[in-house]
Amino acid sequence: GAVVSQHPSWVICKSGTSVKIECRSLDFQATTMFWYRQFPKQSLMLMATSNEGSKATYEQGVEKDKFLINHASLTLSTLTVTSAHPEDSSFYICSAQRGGSYNEQFFGPGTRLTVL
Amino acid sequence: GNSVTQMEGPVTLSEEAFLTINCTYTATGYPSLFWYVQYPGEGLQLLLKATKADDKGSNKGFEATYRKETTSFHLEKGSVQVSDSAVYFCALITRGSQGNLIFGKGTKLSVKP
């Protein structure tokens, strides 16, 4: 099956620092990757859609200068939370899509970010 | 706008009980509908899907039927097992999108032996 990994699985950082989260498709090439944020007992909220070699498309209300997304290759997308603050603490999940828009998305296990 | 509403959890059942998790949606056009499952400590996995009205998705004993007239996609299983304990998410993709999934809030299921 298709496997998506995320690294790190959890991270604790100080307020004001930047944190980078990696999302990799291990055994397939992903034309599109998605980044979601999940609050406790709430749904996954789409933050941005990332296509290889082009700028990410951000959802309304998501600050693109704060959440930097780079989709450098067909197997790697990164999310950098810049100048993190406690309110950025959350569970971040990526997914990778193989092929067209109705093809299945494969999800990573998520990254728990805690900002002190 | 497009949205998914699913029943609040947690749901606690005894092994071999019948399971229903309700899901209704609001969407323009004819979306594709999905159920995802998230086992403890793991990423979301596609459980089943349906792409048009009256389609029935099924997998691992779970079923859901795409009901256009009631805009619903309820998840059912006739006899749950302890290993089915997980969080279940109903989701949709609308045509013309890039494949952006819109999720419900998730329903946590606990099955007791």
Interface residues (C-beta under 8 A of the other chain):
Chain A: V4 T32 F34 K41 Q42 S43 L44 L46 T49 T57 I93 S95 Q97 G100 S101 Y102 N103 E104 Q105 F106 F107 G108 P109 G110
Chain B: V4 S32 Y36 G41 E42 G43 L44 Q45 L46 T51 F89 I93 S97 Q98 G99 N100 L101 I102 F103 G104 K105 G106
